[in-house]
Amino acid sequence: MPIPTRTLGKTGETVSALGLGGVCWNLLDDDAEAVKIVHRAIDLGITYLDTASGYKDCERKLGLALKERDRDGLFVTGKCIKRSGDDVKREIARSFEALDVETIDLMQLHAIDQQEGLLTDVLKSDGALRVIEEYQKAGKIRFVGLTGHTFPANFVQMIGEYDFDTVLNPMGAPNRVWNDFSTTSIPAARGKGMGIIGMKVMAYGQIPAEHCGLFLHYSMGLDIDVAIVGMDTIEQVEENVRLAEAFAPLSSQDERLLFDEAMKVAVGDKKKLFWLPEVRAAG
Protein backbone atom coordinates (compact mmCIF):
# COMPACT_ATOMS: atom_id res chain seq x y z
CA MET A 1 0.00 0.00 0.00
CA PRO A 2 1.29 3.51 -0.77
CA ILE A 3 1.60 6.29 1.79
CA PRO A 4 -1.90 7.63 2.50
CA THR A 5 -2.64 11.00 0.92
CA ARG A 6 -4.86 13.73 2.29
CA THR A 7 -6.25 17.09 1.22
CA LEU A 8 -4.42 19.96 2.92
CA GLY A 9 -7.50 21.82 4.08
CA LYS A 10 -8.84 24.64 1.95
CA THR A 11 -5.69 24.72 -0.17
CA GLY A 12 -7.28 21.80 -2.02
CA GLU A 13 -3.82 20.29 -2.53
CA THR A 14 -3.31 16.55 -2.18
CA VAL A 15 -0.25 15.78 -0.05
CA SER A 16 1.33 12.71 1.50
CA ALA A 17 0.28 12.11 5.10
CA LEU A 18 4.00 11.71 5.93
CA GLY A 19 6.13 14.76 5.22
CA LEU A 20 9.90 15.13 5.00
CA GLY A 21 10.94 17.41 7.87
CA GLY A 22 13.41 20.12 6.95
CA VAL A 23 15.83 19.49 9.78
CA CYS A 24 18.17 16.47 9.96
CA TRP A 25 19.13 15.65 6.38
CA ASN A 26 20.08 19.29 5.77
CA LEU A 27 22.72 19.08 8.53
CA LEU A 28 24.72 16.49 6.61
CA ASP A 29 28.06 17.87 5.43
CA ASP A 30 27.82 15.98 2.15
CA ASP A 31 25.44 17.75 -0.25
CA ALA A 32 25.19 14.66 -2.43
CA GLU A 33 24.10 12.51 0.52
CA ALA A 34 21.46 15.05 1.56
CA VAL A 35 20.13 15.20 -1.99
CA LYS A 36 19.94 11.39 -2.12
CA ILE A 37 17.76 11.41 0.98
CA VAL A 38 15.38 13.92 -0.60
CA HIS A 39 15.22 11.90 -3.81
CA ARG A 40 14.56 8.67 -1.93
CA ALA A 41 11.76 10.28 0.05
CA ILE A 42 10.11 11.58 -3.11
CA ASP A 43 10.61 8.30 -4.97
CA LEU A 44 8.83 6.49 -2.11
CA GLY A 45 5.82 8.80 -2.27
CA ILE A 46 6.55 11.71 0.10
CA THR A 47 5.28 14.90 -1.54
CA TYR A 48 5.20 17.36 1.39
CA LEU A 49 8.65 18.97 1.70
CA ASP A 50 9.28 21.09 4.80
CA THR A 51 11.92 23.84 4.91
CA ALA A 52 12.69 27.04 6.80
CA SER A 53 15.12 29.89 6.26
CA GLY A 54 16.64 29.16 9.66
CA TYR A 55 17.37 25.49 9.00
CA LYS A 56 21.01 25.86 8.01
CA ASP A 57 21.37 24.64 4.37
CA CYS A 58 17.90 23.12 4.09
CA GLU A 59 16.61 25.40 1.34
CA ARG A 60 19.79 25.24 -0.75
CA LYS A 61 20.04 21.46 -0.52
CA LEU A 62 16.38 20.97 -1.37
CA GLY A 63 16.94 23.28 -4.33
CA LEU A 64 19.75 21.04 -5.54
CA ALA A 65 17.41 18.04 -5.42
CA LEU A 66 14.54 19.84 -7.15
CA LYS A 67 16.80 20.82 -10.04
CA GLU A 68 17.21 17.15 -10.85
CA ARG A 69 13.56 16.17 -11.11
CA ASP A 70 10.06 17.16 -12.20
CA ARG A 71 8.40 19.18 -9.44
CA ASP A 72 4.91 18.12 -10.50
CA GLY A 73 2.97 16.82 -7.49
CA LEU A 74 5.46 18.11 -4.94
CA PHE A 75 4.44 20.63 -2.27
CA VAL A 76 7.34 22.90 -1.29
CA THR A 77 7.00 24.87 1.93
CA GLY A 78 9.01 27.58 3.67
CA LYS A 79 9.02 29.50 6.93
CA CYS A 80 10.01 33.08 7.72
CA ILE A 81 11.00 34.23 11.19
CA LYS A 82 11.20 37.98 10.49
CA ARG A 83 8.18 40.19 11.28
CA SER A 84 8.77 43.60 9.68
CA GLY A 85 8.29 44.22 5.98
CA ASP A 86 11.83 45.07 4.91
CA ASP A 87 13.35 42.25 6.95
CA VAL A 88 10.93 39.63 5.69
CA LYS A 89 11.34 40.81 2.09
CA ARG A 90 15.03 40.09 2.32
CA GLU A 91 14.42 36.79 4.09
CA ILE A 92 11.93 35.53 1.52
CA ALA A 93 14.13 36.73 -1.35
CA ARG A 94 16.97 34.64 0.08
CA SER A 95 14.63 31.65 0.33
CA PHE A 96 13.72 31.91 -3.34
CA GLU A 97 17.37 32.24 -4.28
CA ALA A 98 18.40 29.24 -2.17
CA LEU A 99 15.56 27.02 -3.35
CA ASP A 100 16.01 28.25 -6.92
CA VAL A 101 12.28 27.96 -7.64
CA GLU A 102 9.71 30.21 -9.29
CA THR A 103 7.02 29.54 -6.69
CA ILE A 104 6.83 28.41 -3.07
CA ASP A 105 3.62 26.57 -2.31
CA LEU A 106 3.31 27.55 1.35
CA MET A 107 5.07 30.29 3.32
CA GLN A 108 4.55 30.13 7.08
CA LEU A 109 5.09 32.70 9.81
CA HIS A 110 7.49 30.74 11.97
CA ALA A 111 7.26 30.43 15.78
CA ILE A 112 4.70 33.20 15.79
CA ASP A 113 3.53 32.38 19.33
CA GLN A 114 6.91 33.42 20.74
CA GLN A 115 6.43 37.12 20.04
CA GLU A 116 4.80 39.36 22.61
CA GLY A 117 2.21 40.97 20.41
CA LEU A 118 1.42 37.79 18.50
CA LEU A 119 -0.03 39.02 15.18
CA THR A 120 0.16 42.74 15.94
CA ASP A 121 3.45 43.36 14.13
CA VAL A 122 2.85 41.07 11.16
CA LEU A 123 -0.58 42.59 10.50
CA LYS A 124 0.76 46.13 10.22
CA SER A 125 0.77 47.85 6.84
CA ASP A 126 4.50 47.16 6.62
CA GLY A 127 4.38 43.79 8.38
CA ALA A 128 5.27 40.30 7.20
CA LEU A 129 1.77 39.31 6.15
CA ARG A 130 1.50 42.26 3.78
CA VAL A 131 4.75 41.21 2.14
CA ILE A 132 3.53 37.65 1.74
CA GLU A 133 0.28 38.97 0.27
CA GLU A 134 2.31 40.84 -2.35
CA TYR A 135 4.07 37.61 -3.28
CA GLN A 136 0.69 35.89 -3.48
CA LYS A 137 -0.70 38.54 -5.83
CA ALA A 138 2.37 38.06 -8.02
CA GLY A 139 1.79 34.30 -8.09
CA LYS A 140 5.08 33.57 -6.34
CA ILE A 141 3.65 32.26 -3.04
CA ARG A 142 0.45 30.26 -3.17
CA PHE A 143 -0.63 29.86 0.46
CA VAL A 144 0.16 31.33 3.88
CA GLY A 145 0.29 29.61 7.26
CA LEU A 146 1.53 30.00 10.82
CA THR A 147 3.62 27.77 13.06
CA GLY A 148 4.41 27.55 16.75
CA HIS A 149 5.71 25.20 19.38
CA THR A 150 4.11 26.43 22.61
CA PHE A 151 1.01 28.09 24.12
CA PRO A 152 -1.81 26.22 22.35
CA ALA A 153 -4.46 28.72 23.43
CA ASN A 154 -2.71 31.48 21.48
CA PHE A 155 -3.42 29.69 18.23
CA VAL A 156 -7.15 29.74 18.79
CA GLN A 157 -6.88 33.53 18.99
CA MET A 158 -4.57 33.92 15.98
CA ILE A 159 -6.56 31.57 13.78
CA GLY A 160 -9.51 33.91 14.26
CA GLU A 161 -7.56 37.06 13.35
CA TYR A 162 -6.47 36.27 9.78
CA ASP A 163 -7.52 34.00 6.95
CA PHE A 164 -4.59 31.59 7.16
CA ASP A 165 -4.50 28.51 4.95
CA THR A 166 -2.58 26.20 7.31
CA VAL A 167 -1.26 25.78 10.83
CA LEU A 168 1.77 23.77 11.99
CA ASN A 169 1.97 22.69 15.65
CA PRO A 170 3.45 19.87 17.74
CA MET A 171 1.18 16.85 17.42
CA GLY A 172 3.28 14.12 19.03
CA ALA A 173 1.90 11.92 21.80
CA PRO A 174 4.11 13.56 24.49
CA ASN A 175 2.51 16.90 23.68
CA ARG A 176 -0.90 15.38 24.31
CA VAL A 177 0.29 14.61 27.83
CA TRP A 178 1.49 18.09 28.81
CA ASN A 179 1.13 20.69 26.02
CA ASP A 180 -1.92 19.69 24.04
CA PHE A 181 -2.57 21.30 20.66
CA SER A 182 -4.84 18.52 19.46
CA THR A 183 -7.85 19.75 21.47
CA THR A 184 -7.23 23.46 20.83
CA SER A 185 -5.75 24.46 17.49
CA ILE A 186 -7.17 21.47 15.57
CA PRO A 187 -10.86 22.33 16.13
CA ALA A 188 -10.19 26.05 15.67
CA ALA A 189 -8.34 25.42 12.40
CA ARG A 190 -10.90 22.95 11.09
CA GLY A 191 -13.62 25.47 11.85
CA LYS A 192 -12.00 27.73 9.26
CA GLY A 193 -11.18 24.96 6.81
CA MET A 194 -7.43 25.22 7.37
CA GLY A 195 -4.91 22.52 6.59
CA ILE A 196 -3.16 21.10 9.67
CA ILE A 197 0.45 19.91 9.81
CA GLY A 198 1.86 18.10 12.84
CA MET A 199 5.48 18.16 14.04
CA LYS A 200 7.45 16.67 16.98
CA VAL A 201 6.09 13.25 16.04
CA MET A 202 9.18 11.40 17.30
CA ALA A 203 9.88 13.82 20.20
CA TYR A 204 13.47 14.54 19.23
CA GLY A 205 14.84 11.02 19.27
CA GLN A 206 13.46 10.13 22.68
CA ILE A 207 11.27 7.35 21.30
CA PRO A 208 12.59 3.77 21.50
CA ALA A 209 12.93 2.36 18.00
CA GLU A 210 10.43 -0.41 18.67
CA HIS A 211 7.72 2.17 19.45
CA CYS A 212 8.25 4.55 16.51
CA GLY A 213 5.35 3.00 14.63
CA LEU A 214 2.99 3.68 17.52
CA PHE A 215 4.05 7.32 17.71
CA LEU A 216 3.78 7.91 13.97
CA HIS A 217 0.40 6.17 13.77
CA TYR A 218 -0.85 8.20 16.73
CA SER A 219 -0.04 11.50 15.00
CA MET A 220 -1.36 10.29 11.64
CA GLY A 221 -4.55 9.22 13.42
CA LEU A 222 -5.29 12.75 14.63
CA ASP A 223 -7.42 15.06 12.51
CA ILE A 224 -4.37 16.42 10.71
CA ASP A 225 -3.28 16.30 7.09
CA VAL A 226 0.49 15.82 7.35
CA ALA A 227 2.84 14.47 10.03
CA ILE A 228 6.37 15.71 9.33
CA VAL A 229 9.37 13.73 10.53
CA GLY A 230 13.05 14.64 10.35
CA MET A 231 15.26 11.97 8.75
CA ASP A 232 18.96 11.95 7.97
CA THR A 233 19.60 8.53 6.41
CA ILE A 234 18.12 6.54 3.56
CA GLU A 235 17.32 3.81 6.09
CA GLN A 236 15.27 6.20 8.21
CA VAL A 237 13.34 7.35 5.15
CA GLU A 238 12.59 3.79 4.13
CA GLU A 239 11.55 2.77 7.64
CA ASN A 240 9.27 5.77 8.18
CA VAL A 241 7.67 5.25 4.78
CA ARG A 242 7.11 1.59 5.64
CA LEU A 243 5.44 2.63 8.91
CA ALA A 244 3.29 5.23 7.14
CA GLU A 245 2.21 2.74 4.50
CA ALA A 246 1.05 0.41 7.29
CA PHE A 247 -0.98 3.15 9.03
CA ALA A 248 -3.97 1.94 11.02
CA PRO A 249 -5.84 3.41 14.00
CA LEU A 250 -4.35 2.35 17.32
CA SER A 251 -6.04 -0.32 19.38
CA SER A 252 -6.90 0.41 23.02
CA GLN A 253 -3.96 -1.75 24.06
CA ASP A 254 -1.60 0.15 21.75
CA GLU A 255 -2.90 3.46 23.10
CA ARG A 256 -2.14 2.42 26.68
CA LEU A 257 1.41 1.46 25.68
CA LEU A 258 1.79 4.66 23.67
CA PHE A 259 0.81 6.95 26.52
CA ASP A 260 2.94 5.06 29.00
CA GLU A 261 5.91 5.79 26.75
CA ALA A 262 4.72 9.35 26.07
CA MET A 263 4.59 10.06 29.80
CA LYS A 264 8.21 8.97 30.17
CA VAL A 265 9.20 11.48 27.50
CA ALA A 266 6.99 14.26 28.85
CA VAL A 267 8.58 14.18 32.29
CA GLY A 268 12.05 14.42 30.74
CA ASP A 269 13.67 17.40 29.04
CA LYS A 270 10.76 19.55 27.87
CA LYS A 271 13.09 21.94 26.06
CA LYS A 272 13.42 19.31 23.38
CA LEU A 273 9.67 19.25 22.90
CA PHE A 274 9.48 23.03 22.58
CA TRP A 275 11.98 23.82 19.88
CA LEU A 276 14.18 21.07 18.62
CA PRO A 277 13.27 18.94 15.60
CA GLU A 278 12.33 15.32 15.70
CA VAL A 279 15.32 13.05 15.15
CA ARG A 280 15.43 9.36 15.61
CA ALA A 281 17.81 6.47 15.13
CA ALA A 282 17.13 4.10 12.29
CA GLY A 283 14.65 1.45 13.38
C-alpha positions as CSV (number, residue, x, y, z in Angstrom):
1,M,0.0,0.0,0.0
2,P,1.3,3.5,-0.8
3,I,1.6,6.3,1.8
4,P,-1.9,7.6,2.5
5,T,-2.6,11.0,0.9
6,R,-4.9,13.7,2.3
7,T,-6.3,17.1,1.2
8,L,-4.4,20.0,2.9
9,G,-7.5,21.8,4.1
10,K,-8.8,24.6,1.9
11,T,-5.7,24.7,-0.2
12,G,-7.3,21.8,-2.0
13,E,-3.8,20.3,-2.5
14,T,-3.3,16.6,-2.2
15,V,-0.2,15.8,-0.1
16,S,1.3,12.7,1.5
17,A,0.3,12.1,5.1
18,L,4.0,11.7,5.9
19,G,6.1,14.8,5.2
20,L,9.9,15.1,5.0
21,G,10.9,17.4,7.9
22,G,13.4,20.1,6.9
23,V,15.8,19.5,9.8
24,C,18.2,16.5,10.0
25,W,19.1,15.7,6.4
26,N,20.1,19.3,5.8
27,L,22.7,19.1,8.5
28,L,24.7,16.5,6.6
29,D,28.1,17.9,5.4
30,D,27.8,16.0,2.2
31,D,25.4,17.7,-0.3
32,A,25.2,14.7,-2.4
33,E,24.1,12.5,0.5
34,A,21.5,15.1,1.6
35,V,20.1,15.2,-2.0
36,K,19.9,11.4,-2.1
37,I,17.8,11.4,1.0
38,V,15.4,13.9,-0.6
39,H,15.2,11.9,-3.8
40,R,14.6,8.7,-1.9
41,A,11.8,10.3,0.1
42,I,10.1,11.6,-3.1
43,D,10.6,8.3,-5.0
44,L,8.8,6.5,-2.1
45,G,5.8,8.8,-2.3
46,I,6.5,11.7,0.1
47,T,5.3,14.9,-1.5
48,Y,5.2,17.4,1.4
49,L,8.6,19.0,1.7
50,D,9.3,21.1,4.8
51,T,11.9,23.8,4.9
52,A,12.7,27.0,6.8
53,S,15.1,29.9,6.3
54,G,16.6,29.2,9.7
55,Y,17.4,25.5,9.0
56,K,21.0,25.9,8.0
57,D,21.4,24.6,4.4
58,C,17.9,23.1,4.1
59,E,16.6,25.4,1.3
60,R,19.8,25.2,-0.8
61,K,20.0,21.5,-0.5
62,L,16.4,21.0,-1.4
63,G,16.9,23.3,-4.3
64,L,19.8,21.0,-5.5
65,A,17.4,18.0,-5.4
66,L,14.5,19.8,-7.1
67,K,16.8,20.8,-10.0
68,E,17.2,17.1,-10.9
69,R,13.6,16.2,-11.1
70,D,10.1,17.2,-12.2
71,R,8.4,19.2,-9.4
72,D,4.9,18.1,-10.5
73,G,3.0,16.8,-7.5
74,L,5.5,18.1,-4.9
75,F,4.4,20.6,-2.3
76,V,7.3,22.9,-1.3
77,T,7.0,24.9,1.9
78,G,9.0,27.6,3.7
79,K,9.0,29.5,6.9
80,C,10.0,33.1,7.7
81,I,11.0,34.2,11.2
82,K,11.2,38.0,10.5
83,R,8.2,40.2,11.3
84,S,8.8,43.6,9.7
85,G,8.3,44.2,6.0
86,D,11.8,45.1,4.9
87,D,13.3,42.2,6.9
88,V,10.9,39.6,5.7
89,K,11.3,40.8,2.1
90,R,15.0,40.1,2.3
91,E,14.4,36.8,4.1
92,I,11.9,35.5,1.5
93,A,14.1,36.7,-1.3
94,R,17.0,34.6,0.1
95,S,14.6,31.6,0.3
96,F,13.7,31.9,-3.3
97,E,17.4,32.2,-4.3
98,A,18.4,29.2,-2.2
99,L,15.6,27.0,-3.3
100,D,16.0,28.3,-6.9
101,V,12.3,28.0,-7.6
102,E,9.7,30.2,-9.3
103,T,7.0,29.5,-6.7
104,I,6.8,28.4,-3.1
105,D,3.6,26.6,-2.3
106,L,3.3,27.6,1.3
107,M,5.1,30.3,3.3
108,Q,4.5,30.1,7.1
109,L,5.1,32.7,9.8
110,H,7.5,30.7,12.0
111,A,7.3,30.4,15.8
112,I,4.7,33.2,15.8
113,D,3.5,32.4,19.3
114,Q,6.9,33.4,20.7
115,Q,6.4,37.1,20.0
116,E,4.8,39.4,22.6
117,G,2.2,41.0,20.4
118,L,1.4,37.8,18.5
119,L,0.0,39.0,15.2
120,T,0.2,42.7,15.9
121,D,3.4,43.4,14.1
122,V,2.9,41.1,11.2
123,L,-0.6,42.6,10.5
124,K,0.8,46.1,10.2
125,S,0.8,47.8,6.8
126,D,4.5,47.2,6.6
127,G,4.4,43.8,8.4
128,A,5.3,40.3,7.2
129,L,1.8,39.3,6.1
130,R,1.5,42.3,3.8
131,V,4.8,41.2,2.1
132,I,3.5,37.7,1.7
133,E,0.3,39.0,0.3
134,E,2.3,40.8,-2.4
135,Y,4.1,37.6,-3.3
136,Q,0.7,35.9,-3.5
137,K,-0.7,38.5,-5.8
138,A,2.4,38.1,-8.0
139,G,1.8,34.3,-8.1
140,K,5.1,33.6,-6.3
141,I,3.7,32.3,-3.0
142,R,0.4,30.3,-3.2
143,F,-0.6,29.9,0.5
144,V,0.2,31.3,3.9
145,G,0.3,29.6,7.3
146,L,1.5,30.0,10.8
147,T,3.6,27.8,13.1
148,G,4.4,27.5,16.7
149,H,5.7,25.2,19.4
150,T,4.1,26.4,22.6
151,F,1.0,28.1,24.1
152,P,-1.8,26.2,22.4
153,A,-4.5,28.7,23.4
154,N,-2.7,31.5,21.5
155,F,-3.4,29.7,18.2
156,V,-7.1,29.7,18.8
157,Q,-6.9,33.5,19.0
158,M,-4.6,33.9,16.0
159,I,-6.6,31.6,13.8
160,G,-9.5,33.9,14.3
161,E,-7.6,37.1,13.3
162,Y,-6.5,36.3,9.8
163,D,-7.5,34.0,6.9
164,F,-4.6,31.6,7.2
165,D,-4.5,28.5,4.9
166,T,-2.6,26.2,7.3
167,V,-1.3,25.8,10.8
168,L,1.8,23.8,12.0
169,N,2.0,22.7,15.6
170,P,3.5,19.9,17.7
171,M,1.2,16.8,17.4
172,G,3.3,14.1,19.0
173,A,1.9,11.9,21.8
174,P,4.1,13.6,24.5
175,N,2.5,16.9,23.7
176,R,-0.9,15.4,24.3
177,V,0.3,14.6,27.8
178,W,1.5,18.1,28.8
179,N,1.1,20.7,26.0
180,D,-1.9,19.7,24.0
181,F,-2.6,21.3,20.7
182,S,-4.8,18.5,19.5
183,T,-7.9,19.7,21.5
184,T,-7.2,23.5,20.8
185,S,-5.8,24.5,17.5
186,I,-7.2,21.5,15.6
187,P,-10.9,22.3,16.1
188,A,-10.2,26.1,15.7
189,A,-8.3,25.4,12.4
190,R,-10.9,23.0,11.1
191,G,-13.6,25.5,11.8
192,K,-12.0,27.7,9.3
193,G,-11.2,25.0,6.8
194,M,-7.4,25.2,7.4
195,G,-4.9,22.5,6.6
196,I,-3.2,21.1,9.7
197,I,0.4,19.9,9.8
198,G,1.9,18.1,12.8
199,M,5.5,18.2,14.0
200,K,7.4,16.7,17.0
201,V,6.1,13.2,16.0
202,M,9.2,11.4,17.3
203,A,9.9,13.8,20.2
204,Y,13.5,14.5,19.2
205,G,14.8,11.0,19.3
206,Q,13.5,10.1,22.7
207,I,11.3,7.4,21.3
208,P,12.6,3.8,21.5
209,A,12.9,2.4,18.0
210,E,10.4,-0.4,18.7
211,H,7.7,2.2,19.4
212,C,8.2,4.5,16.5
213,G,5.3,3.0,14.6
214,L,3.0,3.7,17.5
215,F,4.0,7.3,17.7
216,L,3.8,7.9,14.0
217,H,0.4,6.2,13.8
218,Y,-0.8,8.2,16.7
219,S,0.0,11.5,15.0
220,M,-1.4,10.3,11.6
221,G,-4.6,9.2,13.4
222,L,-5.3,12.7,14.6
223,D,-7.4,15.1,12.5
224,I,-4.4,16.4,10.7
225,D,-3.3,16.3,7.1
226,V,0.5,15.8,7.4
227,A,2.8,14.5,10.0
228,I,6.4,15.7,9.3
229,V,9.4,13.7,10.5
230,G,13.1,14.6,10.4
231,M,15.3,12.0,8.7
232,D,19.0,11.9,8.0
233,T,19.6,8.5,6.4
234,I,18.1,6.5,3.6
235,E,17.3,3.8,6.1
236,Q,15.3,6.2,8.2
237,V,13.3,7.4,5.2
238,E,12.6,3.8,4.1
239,E,11.5,2.8,7.6
240,N,9.3,5.8,8.2
241,V,7.7,5.3,4.8
242,R,7.1,1.6,5.6
243,L,5.4,2.6,8.9
244,A,3.3,5.2,7.1
245,E,2.2,2.7,4.5
246,A,1.0,0.4,7.3
247,F,-1.0,3.1,9.0
248,A,-4.0,1.9,11.0
249,P,-5.8,3.4,14.0
250,L,-4.3,2.4,17.3
251,S,-6.0,-0.3,19.4
252,S,-6.9,0.4,23.0
253,Q,-4.0,-1.8,24.1
254,D,-1.6,0.2,21.8
255,E,-2.9,3.5,23.1
256,R,-2.1,2.4,26.7
257,L,1.4,1.5,25.7
258,L,1.8,4.7,23.7
259,F,0.8,6.9,26.5
260,D,2.9,5.1,29.0
261,E,5.9,5.8,26.7
262,A,4.7,9.4,26.1
263,M,4.6,10.1,29.8
264,K,8.2,9.0,30.2
265,V,9.2,11.5,27.5
266,A,7.0,14.3,28.8
267,V,8.6,14.2,32.3
268,G,12.1,14.4,30.7
269,D,13.7,17.4,29.0
270,K,10.8,19.5,27.9
271,K,13.1,21.9,26.1
272,K,13.4,19.3,23.4
273,L,9.7,19.3,22.9
274,F,9.5,23.0,22.6
275,W,12.0,23.8,19.9
276,L,14.2,21.1,18.6
277,P,13.3,18.9,15.6
278,E,12.3,15.3,15.7
279,V,15.3,13.1,15.1
280,R,15.4,9.4,15.6
281,A,17.8,6.5,15.1
282,A,17.1,4.1,12.3
283,G,14.6,1.4,13.4
